[in-house]
Amino acid sequence: MACCYEDGRGWCREQESVWTDESGREYCLFHAPVGNKGVDTLSFNEALFTLILKARIEERECDLSGTIFDGPIRFSRFSGESEFFPAINFSKALFTGNASFSVACFKHRARFTEARFEANADFLQTSFMENADFTHVEFGGHTSFAGAAFSGHAGFSGTSFSGDTLFNDTQFLSGVTFSGALFREKAVFYGARFNGTTYFFGTTFRRDVEFSRFQFQGPIDFSNVKIAGKMNTLF
């Protein structure tokens, strides 16, 4: 039988079932709960990489929505002009271990809508060539987009950052939206570059926030921003 994800109509409907719950619902490797996948983390990660590579060869979007990662994973192999991500959908994915996208290249659209990172998330020097959607994502640990470059629009509306968050030297080249985002710990935008329209409407900073050596080139909306800690600015 097909995996029960999306009532058997999901992208994984052709995947073999690896686990059945008490009610008889079957799950594929990618949607089975942590500890019930039947393989170790390394084998799981390699199976996932195979799906991504296949989608890139076929020049189509790789749908990985709802995937449950049972340990740490590094995506650094998807970097550079020839080794890049295809259009990809990580919507509602659950990353239970540290997730590193350091120096990775998203050559096409990247969707992380409503994904959840329970540990650290590293997007150090990551390249997003088209739109990147992090709307309503939950970042549970330390999060870094330091040195990342967003060539398309970057969306962080309603996103929650529970650990220290770094946007040092991040480039937002086609606008960014942080409307309704929540930063529970320190947020740093040192050296960040904002081109296009920038929205911080209704953003909440519960700790200190730093905007030092930053550049704004375009309309900015800081209305209804709430800052509980200190706001450090240095031009």
N, C-alpha and C positions, 0 to 999 in steps of 0.2 A: 504494500500500500504506500501511497505518497505521504510525505511528511505533512503533519497537521498544520504547519505554518500557513497562515492565511487560508485555513480550511482546505488545504491540499491544492490550492490554486496559485501558490507562490512560485518564485523563481526556481526553487529547489524541488519541484514536484517529480523530477526524474532522478533525484538522488535516492540511493538506497537508505532504508531505515536502519538505525543503529541502536535505538532504544525505544521501549514502549512503557508508558506510565501505567499507573494502577487502573486508569479508566479505559485503557486500550488505545490511547492516542499515540501514534508513532512519530518519531523525530529523526531527521537526518543528522549527519555528522555536524552540520553547521548550526543547527538549532537545538540540539540536545543540550540539556543542562550541564553545567560544569561537573565533572566527575562521572559523567555517563556517556562519554563519547567513544569509549573503547580504544582510544589511541592516546599516545603521549602528546605533549604540547608541540614538540618539533614536527611530528607527523601531521598534526592538525594544521600547523602553519604552512607546511609544504603543500598540502592539499588546497589550501586557500590561495597560495601563490599560483598554483596551476590554473585555477579558475580565472585569475586576473590575467595571466599571460595568454590564455585561450581567447579571452575577450579582446585583448589588444590585437592579436593576430587577425581576428575576425572583424576588427574595427567596429565594435559595438560597445554599448555600456555594460559594465560588469555590475550586476545587481547582487549586493551582499547584505541587503536590508535584513535586520533582525538577527544577524549572526551573533552568536555568543562565543567570545574568545575565552579560553580556559586558562590562559597564562600570558606571559610577556610575549611581545612580538615586535620585530623590527622590519620596516619597509624600505630600508636604505638601498636595496637592490633596484628599486624603481626610481632611479635618478639619471639625469643626463639626457642628451638628445635622442638616444636610441632606446634606453631603458627607462620608460616613463609609465605612469598610470594611464589606462584608457579612461573614458568617462566612467565614473564610479559612484555607487550608491551605498553608503554605510548607514543609511537612515535607521534609527532604532536599534543599532548594534550595541552590544554590551562588551566593553573592554574591561576584563577583570584584573588584568596585570598591567604592568607598564607598557605603554604603546609609543613606539618611536617612529616618526615619519621624517626624521632628520635627513636633510638634503634631498628628499624625495621630490619628484617633479610630477605635478598633476597637469598634464598637457590639455586636458579637457575638463568639463564640469565636474565638480566634486560636491557630493551631498552627504552631510553628516547629521541631517535634521533629527532631533530627538535622540541622538546617540548618547550613551552614558560611559564615561571614563571613571572607573572606580579608583584607579591608581594614577600615576604620573602620565602626562601627555606631552610629548616632545615634537614640536614642529620647527625645530631649529633650522634656519636657512632653507625652508621648504618653499618651492615655487608653485604658485597657483596661476596657470596661464589663462583660465577662464573663471567664471563665477564660482565662488566657494560658499556653501550654505552651512553654517553652524547654528542655525536657529533652534532655540530651546535645547541645546546640548547641555549636559551636566558634566562638568569637569570636577572630579572629586579630589584630585591631588594637585601637586605642583604642575603648572601649565606654562609652556614656553613657546612663543611664536617669534622669538628673537631672530632677527635677520631674515624673516620670511618675506616673500614678495607676492602681493596679490595684484595681478594684472587686471582681472575682472572685479566685479563687485564682491565685497566680503560681507556676509550677513551673520551677525551675532545677536539678533533680536531675542530677548527673553532667555539668553544664555546664562548659566550659573557657573561661577568660578569659585570653588571652595578653598583652594590653596593659593599660595602666592602665584601671581600671574605676570609674565614678562612679555612685553611687546617692544623690547629694545631694538631700535634700528629696523623695525618692521615698516614695509612700504605698502601703503594702501593707494594704489594708482588709479582706481576707478570708483572711488567712494566706498564707505563702510557704514554699517548700521549697528550700533550697540543699544538701540532703544529698548528699555525695559530690562537690560542685563543687570546681573547682580554679582558684585565682587565682594566676597566675604573676607578676604585677606588682602594684603598689599598688592596694588597694581602699579606696574611701571611701564611708561610709554617713552622712555628716554631715547631721544634720537629718532622717534617715529616720524614718518612722512605721510601726510594725509592729502591726497589729491582728489578732486571731485567733491561731492556732497558728503559731509560727515555728520552722523546723527548719534548723539548721546542723550536723546530725549528720554527722561524718566529713568536714567541709569542710577543705580545705587552702589556707592562705595562705602562699605562698613568699616574699612580701615584706611590707611594712608593711600594716596594716589599721587603719582609723580608724572608731570609733563615737563620734561627738561630737554632742551636742545631739539625740540620738535619743530615740524614745518606744517603749516596749514595753507593749502592753496585751493580755495573753494568755499562754498557756504558751510557754516557750522551751526549745529543746533545743540546747545547745552541746557535747554529749558527743562525745568523740573528735576534737575540732577540733585541727588542727595549724597553728601559726603560726611560721614561720621568721624573720620580721622582728619589728618592734615592733608592739604593739597599743596604739593611742592612744585613750583614752576621756576625755570631758569631758561632765559632766552639766549 
